[in-house]
Structures are given as structure tokens and as C-alpha cells.
Amino acid sequence: MIRSYKISVLLLSILFASFIIGHDVQAAERISGDNRYSTAVEISQAGWASSETVVIARGDSFPDALAGGPLAYHYNAPILLTPQTSLHAATKKELQHLGVKKVIILGGTAAVSKSVEDSLKNLGVTVDRIAGENRYDTAALIAKRLPSTKAIVANGTNFPDALAVAPYAARNGIPILLTNQSKLASETVNALVNRTSTIIVGGENAVSLEVARKLPKATRYHGKDRYETAHEIMTKLPMPNKAAYVATGRQFADALAGSVLAAKQNSSIVLTNTTDVPSSVRKTVNTLGFNTLIPFGGENAISAQAAYELSMLTLVDGNVEKVTKNEWDVFMNVNKEREKQGIRALRLHVQLSEVARIKSKDMHDNQYFSHTSPIFGSPFEMMTAHGILYRLAGENIAAGQTDAASVMNGWMNSPGHRANILKTDFTHIGVGHHNGNKGYRQYWTQMFITPRN
């Protein structure tokens, strides 16, 4: 027997006002060019008006470039990129703009050709090439130029772990050495002589237990994937700055070039997917409390949606892991509507979201649809009872909508609800959603406040 249900949609809004306060939120701009080569130039220009030294790496292949961040920072040099066979025009122009006297090439002629080297010499600069027999040897040769007694060991056949740790390594003058998953290269063994401690980045699928046992006084930082590993690195080896940069974790070029700028600014690089923000990345941003996130690269690297979600993560007061996906989507949609009207963004108040969720569940469990709860009283009594102190407050409720988009569409097409969503004097929002099996099944609550000082 098939039963069909016709669920009506309900909406109510209410506002309580007293003395009003407010604050503004600033959005960060991208650092990007038309491609990875011009993005590296833009990164250079964001950190250096001039530089006697520049590090150049191949832009479409990572192995020889992977250990370059700490070296570049050691020389206070930006990292620029070039194709293998010819000097990129944007790179050439930036070298001239910086007034460069010396270029350090990472890798042999298979990475950066003799033709590129000749083009550099024709610019009147000295060329210093660091080239080993392989990626492990090149990293070991770079390490010789860094006097630290510590070393970082990363898998040399993939790039995310090494690039996640690169700003920390650079800032602290620690070389990055490379290994196979199951076997420590002889070049890396030699480079570890006189190193008294090591940091392993990545789990056992990146650096095996057998390799780890051969490393001096090793400490490992890892997660189940590249983003969780980056979370462990950034929260356990923090760069103490409230601003950070963001790069795609799916290609290496932007994070490589950006690693030196991040180190120069005593900042970190957050790695994320191109089109969405993984939960572990949300946790990283929330845990470290960044107030500014600056993406590297265009929308092919970090999409507009991913960049927007990252910016919203800087507006969370409390533990974002306590907020459900539907609640998070409503929060983002509210601020998109406010942005359209040129109104400052609301901050997500996690404790207030918990109260709003209790209200939604209370409507479901006790089968009513009203601003006044038979258990908690008015929204304002309920907020106060749960320790929410405000100067201005409001509430929107709804029932029957199946997702964040539909409930937002209903609210935005209702004048009273729209007024609350777009009210310029509100500064914080809490969103609560409950999905049950009674009545309208889906219950939604928005609570808006301007807190007391």
C-alpha cells in the first residue's frame, strides 16, 4: 500500500528590539593570474618589491621543486615557475621587475632545460642550479644549504603533505627530505647525518613504519587523507597568524609558489578541494580561528563556491562541527542574500544554533507551530534561559520544507521573514533544523541577535 502525503509549508517571523550595535566583516581578494605561471608572479608581487635572488622551478612537474620552499625562504626569494623548455614570458618580466641578480634553478635539465638557463644568463643574472641524480638527491642537496639539525621527511611521489608543511619548514629553516613509502633513499640517509630529530608528515601509506624506524627521534603528523594530515600539521605545528592562504590540494604549483609568501607573513597554507570544502578543512579553519583567508589561483583552482564557503568559515563563533549541513547551507544562503543587498555578513553563533535546533525539535515533538513554546515560552525567554544575552533579537520559523534551498526560498518570498534576514542591525544568526516523523516532519528555526557587550 502506497501512502502519499501533502505537506503544507508554514512560515512565521517575530522581532524584538532594544538598543542596537553592529560590526563589519571584510572580504579577502584572491591572488591569481591567468595560469600557474602568472599566479606565481602575482604571489611574488604580493611579497616582494625587489629581490636579488629568485628560485625557479618547473611549473608542470613537482618532484625537484617539492623541497624548494625552505631554500627560497632562506634567501628571502620568491619562487617563480617556468615550462621545461622555455622561459615563461611572465616569469621573465617579473625577474626584470624585481631587479634579480641571481637565479637558483631546482632540478637538472630534464626539469628545467639548458635553453631556460641560457635565457636567464642572457638577462645578465648568475645561474645556480641545484640538481641531483633524482628528486631525493635534489632535496638532499637543498638540505645541505640549510644548517638546521632537524629535518622533515615526506613522501616524494606525491606533493600535498610536503606542501602543507612547507610554510612551517621554511619559517623555521628546516629542510624537507623525501622518501619512498617503503624504502629510504640512500641520498636521504646521507642527508640525515648530523640531524638529531625528524618530523614525518603523512601516514604509513606515505611513510612506512620501516622507514620511520630509521629516522632519528621521529614524530609523525598524519590523518586519513591529505586534508586531515594538513589539519594535524597546522594545529600541532602552528604558524601564529590569524590570516592564512588557501591553495588547491589537487595540484602543486600555487601551494609551492605560495609557501614562501606564507612563511614570510608567518602564515599557513590551507589546502582544499577545488569545488568544495572537506569537513576536515572546515575543522582546521574553525580550530585555528582565521579571520582572513586569501585564495591562490583562479576559479579553476579554487571555485567561487569553495572560496565563499571558506570566507564564511571565518565568521563562525564556536565549534562548526556541531552545525549540520542543512544548517550550514542556510547560514551561507542568508549571507549570500545579504551580500546581494550590500549588507554586512552575519556571524554564525553556534550556541544560538543549538538553541534554535532545540526549538525546531520542540515544535516537532510537541506538535505545535508557533513562536511561543509550551515548554520554553517566547523565543526571547528561551534565548535568555539558555544564556544568550542580546540587545536585539528576532526569530523565523518554518515547517515542511525538505532542504535549505526551499526553506530559504520561502523565507525570502515572505516580507516579514525577509526583513529579519536582511535586517542591517543584526550581527549574529543561529540556525536549527530537525528532521522527524511527526506532523510536518521538517522543522526549521532561525534566531537572530545582536549580542550585549
N, C-alpha and C positions, 0 to 999 in steps of 0.2 A: 504494500500500500504506500503510495506516494503522497506526502502531505506538502502543500505549498503554503507559504506564509506571505502575507502582505504587510510589511512593516512600515508604518508611517515614521516620518522624521520630525523630531521635536527640537526646538531651539528656544533658549531663554537667556537673557542678559540682565545684569544688575550692576550698579556703580555706587560706591560710597566714597565721598571725597572729604578731605580735610586739607591741611597745609601741604603744599606740593614742592618737591625738589626734583632734580634731574642731573644727568651726566651724559657726555658724548663718548662715542666709540670711533676710533679712526681705523680705516681700512688700509691694508698694505698693498703696494703695487708689485707686479711681477718684475723680475729681472730676466729679460728674454730678448732673443733676436730671431731672425728668420730661420735659423738652423742651429745645430750644436756649436758650430764654429763662431757664429756671431753672438750666440748666447754667452760663450766663454769670454768674448770681447766685452760684452755688457757687464759681466761679473768683474772683469779686470777694471773696468772704468768705475765700478761701484766702490772699489777698494784702493785704487792706485791712480794718482795723478801723473806720476812718473815712476820709473823703476830702472835701475841699472841692469838688473838680471831678470830674465824670464825663463820659465821652464816650458818646453814644448813637448807634447805627447801626441801620438796618433789618435785621431778622433773617432775612428770606427773599429778599434780593437783595443781591449783593455789590458792584456797581460803585462806589458812592460810599464804601463802607466800606473798600475794599481798602487804601487808603493810611493808615488811621487808627492803626495800631499805634505808629509813631514819635511821632505827635502825643500820643496818650494817655500814653505814657511820659514825654514832655517835661513834662507837667503832673502826673505821678505819679497818674494817674487810671485807674481800671478802665474797661473797655468793657462797656456793657450793651446789650441788644438789645430791640427792640420791633417789633410789626407796623406796617404802614404807616399804618393809620387810627386806632389807639387805643393808649394807653399800656398795656403789659402789666402785669397786677397784680403779678407777682413783681418786675418791674423797679421799679415804683412803691414797693413795700415796701422794696427794697434801697436806693433813694435816700433814703428816710426813715431807714433804719438807719445809713447812712453819714454822715448829717448834711450832705448836699450843699448847697452854696451856688450852684454854677454848673454848668450842663449845656451841653456842646458837641454840637450835632447835626450829623451828617455828611450832607450832601446837601440838596437842595431839598424842596419839599412833595410832589413825586412819589415821593420816597424815604421821608420821614417827614412826615406831614401836619401842617397847621396845627392840627388837633384835638389831636394829641400835644403840640405846642408849647404850646397853651393849658393842657392838663392839667399840664404841667411848671410853667408860671407860677403855676398855682393852688396848687402846693406851696410857693410862696414862693421859688423859685430863679430866678436870672438865666439867660436862654437866649441862647446864642451859636451862630448857625447858620453853618456853612461850606458854601456852596452855589455851585457853578459852573454853567455852561450845560450841562455834561456831565461824565462821570466823569473825563476828562482835566483839565478845568478845576478840578474839586473837588480833585483830587490836587495840582494846581499851587498852589491857594490854601492847602492844608495846608502845602506846602513852604515857603511864604513865612514861616511861623511857626517854621521850623527853620533855624538860621543856618549849618548845615554847608556847606562848599564842595564837598562830594561829593553825589552823587545815585545812587539805584538806579533802573534802568529795567526795567519788567516789562510783559508783555502785559496790556492792560486788559480783554480779553474773556474771560479765564479767571483763576482765582484761585490755583491751587497754588503757582506759582513765587513770587508776591508774598508769600504767607503763609509759605512755607518760609524766606524771608529776613527776615521781619518782626522776629523777636526780635533778630537781629544789627543790623538797621537801627535799631530802637528804642534798643537799648543804646548805640549809637554816634551817635545823633542825626542819622541820615542819612534824608532824605525818600525816599519811594517815588513815582516818577513813572510814568505809564502811557503806553503807545503801542499803536497798531495794529500788526499783524505787518509790514505793508509800507509804512506811512506814519507819520511822526512828526507828531502833532497840533501845531497852532500854539501851543496853550496850554502844551504840554510844551517846545516850543522856547523860549518866553519864560521858562519856569521854569528852564531850563538856563543862562541868562545868569549869569555870575559863578560858575558851578560849574566847578571845574577838573578833575574826574575823575568817571567814572561806572562803575558795576558793572551789567552786563547779566545778568539771570537768565533762563535758557531758551535753547534752541537757535534755529536760523534759522527754524523753523516758528513760533516765538513772537515773535522779534525778528529781522527780516531783516538781511542784510548791508548793504543800502542804508540802513536805519535806523541800524545800528551805526556806519557811516562818518560819520554826522552828530553823533555823541556825542563829547564831549571825553574824551580819554585813557581809552577804554573797555576794560574787562576782562570777559570773558564766563565765566560758570559754567553748565554745562549737561550734560545726559545725554540718553539716548534717550527717557525718559519723565519724568513728574513726580517719581517716586521717585529716579531716578538724578540728576536735577537737584538735588533736595534733598540727596542724598548729597554732590554736589560742593560745594554751598553750605556744608553743615555741616562738611565736612572741610577745606575751604580757607578758610572764614571762621568758625573755630570759636568757640563760646561755652564758655569753660573751666570746665565743671562736670560732675561725674560723675553728676548726676541730670538727667533730661530729661522732658519731657511728650510725650504721644502724642495725635494727633488723626487723624480720618479724612481721607484725601486726596480724598474724594468729595463733601464739602460743606464750606462755608467757615466756618460760624458758630462752631464750637468753636475752630478754629485762630485765628480773628480775636480772639475774646474772650481766648483763652489766650496770645496773642502778648505782651501787656503783662505778664502774670504771669511768663512765661518770661524776658522781659527783666529784670524786677525781681529775679528769682532768678539772673540771669546764666546762664540755661539755654537750651536749644534746644527746638524742637518737631519731633518725628519724625512725618512723615506716613505713613500706611499704608492698605491696603485695609481694608474693614470686616470681612471674614470670613477673610482670610488675610494672611500677611506676605510681601511680594515679596522675592526674593533680594537686590535692591539695598538694601532696608531692613534685612535681616539683616546685610548687609555694613556698613551705617552704624553700627548698634548695636555690632557687634563691633569695628570700627575705632576708634571713639571710646571704647570701654571703659566705657559707662554701667553703673553698679551699681544704679540705680533708674530705672524708667520708670513714669510716672504717667499713665494714660489720662484723656482728657477725654471726657465723654459716656457714655451708657449702652450697652447691647449692640446697639442699632440703629446706633450709631456705630462702636464697636469691640467685636466679638463676644467672648464668653468665650474661645473657642478662640484668636483672634488675640491677646487680652490675655495668655493663658497662654504662648503661644509667645514673645511679646515678653519676658515675665518670664524665660523660660528662656534667652533670648539674653544676659541679664546674668550668666549662670553659665558662660560659655564661656572657657576658658583656651587661647588660641591662635587660629588663623585658621579661622573657621567655614566658609569656602568650601572647605576641604579635607574637610569632612564630607558624605557623601552623604545624600540624602533619607531612605533607609531607616535609616541610622544615626541621623540626627537624630530620626526618628519613634520609634525605640526609646528614645533618651535621654529624650524627652518623656514617653513612656509609663511609663518607670521612675519618673520623679519624680511622675507622677500617682498611681502605686501607693503611693509613699512618703507623698504628701500625704494619701491616704485614711487612713493609719495614724498621721498626726500626726508623721511623721519628717522631719527637715530634708532639703532637696533636695541631690542630688549635683551637683557641678560637672562639666562636660564637659571632659575633658583631651584636647585634640586630638592631642598627641603620642602619648598612650596609645591613642587610637583608631587611629592609624596602625599601631601595633604589633599591635593586635587585628585590623586588616584584613590585615596580613601573615600572622598566624596562620590566619585564615579561608582565605586564598588557599593557604597551605601545606598545609592539610588537603585542599583541592580538588586541587592539583597533584600531591601525593604520595599521594593516595587512602588516607588514614587518618582515623580519628575517635577522638581521644584527647587528653587534656591534655598528653601528652608528645610533642613533635615529634621526628622522626628527624633533623631539621636543627638545631633550636634548643634541644632539651631541654625541661625543665619550663617552665610559664608564668613562674615566678619567675626562672629563669635567662634566659629570653627578655627579660623586662622589664629586668633588670639589664644585659644585653648591649646593649640599646637606650637605656641611660641613664636609665631610670625608677627612681628611688630611693623606697623606700616603707618604712613601719613595719608596715603591714597590707596584705594583698593577697588577691584571690580571682579566680576565673575561672568563667564559664558558657560552654558551647559548645552549638551545636545545628546540625542539618543537615536539609534537606528542606523547611523552611517557606518559603513563597513571598513573604511580606510581613512587615512589622514587627508588625502586629497578631497574626498567627498565631504567630510565634515568641515574642512576649511572653505570649500565652495559654498556650503550652506551658510556658514557664519558670515562670509564676505558679502553674500547677497541679502543679508538681513541688516537693516540700518543700525539697530542697537548693538548687535554683535560687532559689526564693522567698526562702530565708534570706539568700542573698547580696544579692539585690535590696533587701531590707528591712533589711539589717544597719545598725544605727544608728551603728556606729563607722567605716564607710566615709565618705569625703568626696568622692571623685572616681570617675568612670567613663570608660572608653573603649569605644567600640562599633565593631566591624569587620564588614563584610559583603562576601562575594564571590559573584558570580553567574557560574557557568561552565557547562561542558557535560560534565563528568565526574561519575560517581558520583551523589551526592545533589544535585548542581548548585548548590544554595543553601547556603552555609556562614556561620554566624554566631558571633561571639565577643563576650562582654562581659568586660572586665577591670576590676576594682575595686581601688582603692588608698586608703590614707591616706598622703600623702607624708611624707618626713622633713622636719624643719625645716631 
